[in-house]
Amino acid sequence: MILAVAYDTLAQIGNPTPEAPPVSDKILQLVRYLTWFVLLSGICGIIYAGGRFAWEKWTGGGLESPKMVAGAMIGGVVATSAGTIMNAVIG
């Protein structure tokens, strides 16, 4: 009985249409800038790690740079797929 009343009440509530907030264009511009910065820093990280890898091979030191390259690549994949991940989670 209670579930039927609750269902009838909730069925009357319409599905609201989403509306962007007044300053959403500025927020989206900020997100685009941050995305650009994240991708640029990932590229710089891969370049730095590649140079360090060459230096470690040349001097015969320990190889720490392959971890840096892998970390930068994983970070880049997560950063570029963040929008897709959020669309999948939110629906």
Buried (B, 14 or more C-beta within 10 A) or exposed (E): EEEEEEEEEEEEEEEEEEEEEEEEEEEEEEEEEEBEEBBEBBEEBBEBBBEBBEEBEEEEEEEEBEEBBEBBBEBBEEBEEEEEEEEEEEE
